[in-house]
């Protein structure tokens, strides 16, 4: 999805969840994930709706907590550790996971199937910022996303409304977007000249080319150009196939994402 569409969709999702969070006592969704976000195209643009409130539950008005349920990959660490660990900030975590996934095509944390307890090691290291995988993401957007994914719930946004406020305050960096799409003509040669031809240098160059191709693919009319550039990136650094091959296959079919 183009960056602006991702942010727009997540703003609308946050607005929907914020309505539930504003109830007294608050209602938490407990199963926010892409499969439960319905996207429609209306005359005035994209319209997102949150579905499947089957696990939604009023929280305890004293503790603001509820029994933990939902999809493991989108559950906050405290909800995986404690069956009573679901909360407003747990919904924020799921919103953050969803946003990270839409921006990068990958989950920030790899959680084993069936894992529900003893997950301390899983979250011991913070995930790479989205800008590592998507050249259109800037440091400000990185900070917004990563705050929603703080392991300590006290360090996250306290509710969907707080997360929404942060997303609405972010503005895309037009210069960064143009630079990512065009890039200096001699970028590849310069990188090789400065870094040499070591495996590390080839991987660095390959990743830079891949990120540039992702930026170009935001424009469906330039998808063919993005395919050529991504193929060059993977030829330069075959070890990047694991990260980008699936995306390249979609591009070859005319699917821009």
Beta strands, then each sheet from edge to edge (+ up, - down):
strand 1: 27-28
strand 2: 37-42
strand 3: 45-50
strand 4: 57-58
strand 5: 65-66
strand 6: 86-87
sheet 1: 1+ 4-
sheet 2: 2+ 3-
sheet 3: 5+ 6-
end
